[in-house]
Amino acid sequence: MAIFLWPFLVSAAVDSTQKELVELKARYEDLGKARGLLLGADHVTTVRQVDTYFSLGERRLKLRSVAGAKEGQLVYYERPDVGGVKESRVLLASVPDAQAVREILSQILPVKAEVRKTREIYRFQGVQVHLDTVRGLGKFIEFEKVLPGESDRDAARKQLESLRAYFQIADEDLMASSYSDLVESG
């Protein structure tokens, strides 16, 4: 039933897009060090976000709201649970009233988890870098590179591996799961 909701929700949305990404997420306790390494990067913004994840079996659906904003984003994504650089497909839909969408979805789908975080967003060497402080979980760094075309996959993967080395991210700090999985596992 939930799969059939997506076209309705997207048609009710203000704006929707689909994109493919290459990404990497890791624990990174020293965000001050990361900020120092981001010298020359563009600081895009710092926001407080609440991501409400809904149960969809193996699929992932979350509603993102930002403190101080009525609007939100509905995010459906497919991504393997592996550590290191991975590819994902993301469908994004801007919604004019995040709270109303949350109320509707929570009547249809069980809420899996709620993740509260402060996210610093940077643009660095053509990559979006997130420095996240996640309530109850700790501090993390995430790299996201939008894939403009099929031929760019290998170059994007290599670029993220290069950033991993630059930020000195150890294998044991690589994250395979999402924040919602970490919250859920307690």
C-alpha positions as a Python dict, from the first residue, in 0.01 Angstrom:
ca = {
    (1, 'M'): (0, 0, 0),
    (2, 'A'): (279, 243, 88),
    (3, 'I'): (439, 217, -256),
    (4, 'F'): (116, 346, -406),
    (5, 'L'): (132, 654, -182),
    (6, 'W'): (446, 789, -345),
    (7, 'P'): (280, 919, -667),
    (8, 'F'): (9, 1091, -461),
    (9, 'L'): (257, 1250, -223),
    (10, 'V'): (485, 1360, -506),
    (11, 'S'): (194, 1512, -698),
    (12, 'A'): (94, 1703, -383),
    (13, 'A'): (450, 1822, -335),
    (14, 'V'): (583, 2159, -436),
    (15, 'D'): (885, 2014, -613),
    (16, 'S'): (1026, 1666, -667),
    (17, 'T'): (1351, 1529, -803),
    (18, 'Q'): (1531, 1201, -846),
    (19, 'K'): (1905, 1168, -822),
    (20, 'E'): (2176, 910, -790),
    (21, 'L'): (2454, 961, -540),
    (22, 'V'): (2782, 818, -430),
    (23, 'E'): (2816, 859, -55),
    (24, 'L'): (3019, 771, 250),
    (25, 'K'): (2931, 811, 620),
    (26, 'A'): (3159, 762, 920),
    (27, 'R'): (3186, 830, 1290),
    (28, 'Y'): (3405, 1137, 1336),
    (29, 'E'): (3430, 1261, 1693),
    (30, 'D'): (3656, 1561, 1623),
    (31, 'L'): (3438, 1793, 1415),
    (32, 'G'): (3679, 2078, 1498),
    (33, 'K'): (3951, 1887, 1312),
    (34, 'A'): (3710, 1834, 1020),
    (35, 'R'): (3632, 2208, 1008),
    (36, 'G'): (4006, 2277, 994),
    (37, 'L'): (4046, 2035, 704),
    (38, 'L'): (3757, 2207, 526),
    (39, 'L'): (3960, 2525, 492),
    (40, 'G'): (3858, 2686, 163),
    (41, 'A'): (3523, 2505, 153),
    (42, 'D'): (3196, 2695, 117),
    (43, 'H'): (2992, 2674, 437),
    (44, 'V'): (2640, 2644, 295),
    (45, 'T'): (2438, 2641, 617),
    (46, 'T'): (2393, 2490, 961),
    (47, 'V'): (2049, 2349, 1041),
    (48, 'R'): (1870, 2153, 1309),
    (49, 'Q'): (1686, 1866, 1144),
    (50, 'V'): (1435, 1608, 1258),
    (51, 'D'): (1411, 1300, 1036),
    (52, 'T'): (1107, 1080, 1096),
    (53, 'Y'): (1159, 734, 946),
    (54, 'F'): (861, 519, 850),
    (55, 'S'): (860, 138, 834),
    (56, 'L'): (854, 13, 476),
    (57, 'G'): (1026, -322, 512),
    (58, 'E'): (1361, -309, 334),
    (59, 'R'): (1280, 26, 173),
    (60, 'R'): (1357, 362, 336),
    (61, 'L'): (1121, 655, 369),
    (62, 'K'): (1179, 957, 588),
    (63, 'L'): (1025, 1297, 636),
    (64, 'R'): (1279, 1569, 705),
    (65, 'S'): (1179, 1884, 886),
    (66, 'V'): (1405, 2177, 971),
    (67, 'A'): (1372, 2388, 1285),
    (68, 'G'): (1192, 2713, 1210),
    (69, 'A'): (1047, 2599, 876),
    (70, 'K'): (696, 2476, 800),
    (71, 'E'): (808, 2308, 478),
    (72, 'G'): (986, 1977, 472),
    (73, 'Q'): (1117, 1707, 245),
    (74, 'L'): (991, 1358, 188),
    (75, 'V'): (1286, 1134, 103),
    (76, 'Y'): (1265, 781, -38),
    (77, 'Y'): (1596, 609, -96),
    (78, 'E'): (1752, 280, -189),
    (79, 'R'): (2100, 209, -60),
    (80, 'P'): (2293, -103, 39),
    (81, 'D'): (2392, -142, 404),
    (82, 'V'): (2767, -159, 347),
    (83, 'G'): (3047, 42, 499),
    (84, 'G'): (3254, 269, 281),
    (85, 'V'): (3165, 431, -48),
    (86, 'K'): (2825, 322, -179),
    (87, 'E'): (2575, 426, -441),
    (88, 'S'): (2219, 525, -367),
    (89, 'R'): (1910, 631, -556),
    (90, 'V'): (1708, 908, -395),
    (91, 'L'): (1363, 1049, -465),
    (92, 'L'): (1302, 1387, -300),
    (93, 'A'): (974, 1573, -272),
    (94, 'S'): (939, 1913, -108),
    (95, 'V'): (622, 1932, 99),
    (96, 'P'): (457, 2259, 206),
    (97, 'D'): (357, 2136, 555),
    (98, 'A'): (588, 1877, 709),
    (99, 'Q'): (379, 1834, 1024),
    (100, 'A'): (62, 1760, 827),
    (101, 'V'): (244, 1503, 612),
    (102, 'R'): (391, 1344, 926),
    (103, 'E'): (45, 1312, 1080),
    (104, 'I'): (-97, 1153, 764),
    (105, 'L'): (192, 911, 712),
    (106, 'S'): (197, 804, 1076),
    (107, 'Q'): (-166, 697, 1040),
    (108, 'I'): (-72, 473, 747),
    (109, 'L'): (280, 356, 830),
    (110, 'P'): (442, 282, 1165),
    (111, 'V'): (707, 532, 1272),
    (112, 'K'): (1037, 342, 1282),
    (113, 'A'): (1257, 607, 1443),
    (114, 'E'): (1305, 977, 1492),
    (115, 'V'): (1653, 1122, 1445),
    (116, 'R'): (1741, 1470, 1570),
    (117, 'K'): (2062, 1627, 1454),
    (118, 'T'): (2249, 1947, 1393),
    (119, 'R'): (2396, 1939, 1044),
    (120, 'E'): (2669, 2167, 911),
    (121, 'I'): (2668, 2159, 531),
    (122, 'Y'): (2976, 2244, 323),
    (123, 'R'): (3071, 2231, -47),
    (124, 'F'): (3425, 2101, -83),
    (125, 'Q'): (3590, 1995, -408),
    (126, 'G'): (3250, 1943, -572),
    (127, 'V'): (3125, 1724, -286),
    (128, 'Q'): (2862, 1804, -26),
    (129, 'V'): (3010, 1744, 319),
    (130, 'H'): (2789, 1706, 626),
    (131, 'L'): (2921, 1738, 980),
    (132, 'D'): (2646, 1587, 1194),
    (133, 'T'): (2592, 1592, 1568),
    (134, 'V'): (2318, 1334, 1623),
    (135, 'R'): (2130, 1324, 1952),
    (136, 'G'): (2207, 1002, 2138),
    (137, 'L'): (2450, 874, 1872),
    (138, 'G'): (2748, 1108, 1851),
    (139, 'K'): (2930, 1290, 1574),
    (140, 'F'): (2962, 1190, 1212),
    (141, 'I'): (3093, 1305, 876),
    (142, 'E'): (2921, 1230, 547),
    (143, 'F'): (3025, 1290, 187),
    (144, 'E'): (2770, 1303, -96),
    (145, 'K'): (2845, 1342, -464),
    (146, 'V'): (2560, 1362, -714),
    (147, 'L'): (2624, 1149, -1019),
    (148, 'P'): (2564, 1361, -1328),
    (149, 'G'): (2606, 1062, -1560),
    (150, 'E'): (2677, 691, -1577),
    (151, 'S'): (3040, 742, -1681),
    (152, 'D'): (3117, 943, -1367),
    (153, 'R'): (3064, 661, -1115),
    (154, 'D'): (3426, 546, -1090),
    (155, 'A'): (3561, 901, -1071),
    (156, 'A'): (3309, 989, -797),
    (157, 'R'): (3397, 677, -597),
    (158, 'K'): (3768, 758, -625),
    (159, 'Q'): (3704, 1117, -517),
    (160, 'L'): (3522, 1002, -202),
    (161, 'E'): (3798, 752, -124),
    (162, 'S'): (4047, 1037, -162),
    (163, 'L'): (3843, 1249, 82),
    (164, 'R'): (3830, 954, 321),
    (165, 'A'): (4211, 944, 319),
    (166, 'Y'): (4235, 1324, 354),
    (167, 'F'): (4008, 1319, 662),
    (168, 'Q'): (4192, 1010, 797),
    (169, 'I'): (3879, 797, 838),
    (170, 'A'): (3961, 450, 970),
    (171, 'D'): (3785, 135, 848),
    (172, 'E'): (3623, 79, 1187),
    (173, 'D'): (3459, 423, 1173),
    (174, 'L'): (3280, 359, 842),
    (175, 'M'): (2902, 334, 881),
    (176, 'A'): (2701, 69, 698),
    (177, 'S'): (2362, 163, 839),
    (178, 'S'): (2150, 475, 859),
    (179, 'Y'): (2101, 686, 1170),
    (180, 'S'): (1753, 535, 1203),
    (181, 'D'): (1900, 184, 1225),
    (182, 'L'): (2141, 302, 1495),
    (183, 'V'): (1860, 467, 1693),
    (184, 'E'): (1643, 160, 1655),
    (185, 'S'): (1918, -77, 1772),
    (186, 'G'): (1960, 142, 2080),
}
